[in-house]
Amino acid sequence: MEAALIEHEALLLPEAQRALLADRLLQSLGTENEAVTAAWAAEADRRFAAWQQGEIKDVDGPEAVERIRRSL
């Protein structure tokens, strides 16, 4: 199957299915950088520890999205 035909068919998929397909295609490229992955893991650990110690507060998803939208 030609790439142009695959692209055409993929663009007809619902958004959620396109996102899943895009994620799978990106993962198949093998371009994951271990240093970047490790840095994100360390940052997540740091933020979780800060939350556990009460240094930062949690915000529910819809409120976080609304804050981001207001800031744009």
C-alpha positions as CSV (number, residue, x, y, z in Angstrom):
1,M,0.0,0.0,0.0
2,E,1.4,3.4,-0.9
3,A,2.2,5.9,1.8
4,A,-0.2,8.5,0.2
5,L,-3.1,6.1,0.4
6,I,-2.3,5.1,4.0
7,E,-2.1,8.8,4.9
8,H,-5.4,9.5,3.2
9,E,-7.1,6.7,5.1
10,A,-5.5,7.6,8.4
11,L,-6.8,11.2,8.1
12,L,-10.3,9.8,7.9
13,L,-10.0,8.2,11.3
14,P,-11.6,9.9,14.4
15,E,-9.2,12.1,16.3
16,A,-8.5,9.6,19.1
17,Q,-7.6,6.9,16.7
18,R,-5.3,9.2,14.8
19,A,-3.6,10.2,18.0
20,L,-3.1,6.5,18.9
21,L,-1.8,5.7,15.4
22,A,0.6,8.7,15.5
23,D,1.9,7.6,18.9
24,R,2.5,4.1,17.6
25,L,4.3,5.3,14.5
26,L,6.5,7.6,16.5
27,Q,7.4,4.7,18.9
28,S,8.3,2.6,15.9
29,L,11.0,5.0,14.8
30,G,13.2,4.1,17.7
31,T,14.2,7.7,18.3
32,E,13.5,7.7,22.0
33,N,16.4,9.4,23.7
34,E,17.3,7.6,26.9
35,A,18.8,10.8,28.4
36,V,15.5,12.7,27.8
37,T,13.5,9.8,29.2
38,A,15.7,9.7,32.3
39,A,15.4,13.5,32.7
40,W,11.6,13.4,32.5
41,A,11.5,10.6,35.0
42,A,13.8,12.5,37.4
43,E,11.6,15.6,37.0
44,A,8.4,13.6,37.7
45,D,10.1,12.1,40.9
46,R,11.1,15.6,42.0
47,R,7.6,17.0,41.5
48,F,6.0,14.0,43.3
49,A,8.3,14.4,46.3
50,A,7.6,18.1,46.4
51,W,3.8,17.3,46.4
52,Q,4.2,14.7,49.1
53,Q,6.1,17.2,51.3
54,G,3.4,19.9,50.8
55,E,5.7,22.2,48.8
56,I,3.3,22.2,45.9
57,K,-0.5,21.7,45.6
58,D,-2.3,19.5,43.2
59,V,-4.8,20.8,40.7
60,D,-7.5,18.7,39.1
61,G,-7.4,18.2,35.3
62,P,-10.2,20.5,34.2
63,E,-8.9,23.3,36.4
64,A,-5.4,22.9,35.0
65,V,-6.7,23.1,31.5
66,E,-8.7,26.2,32.3
67,R,-5.7,27.9,33.8
68,I,-3.6,27.1,30.7
69,R,-6.3,28.4,28.4
70,R,-6.6,31.7,30.4
71,S,-2.8,32.2,30.2
72,L,-2.7,31.9,26.4
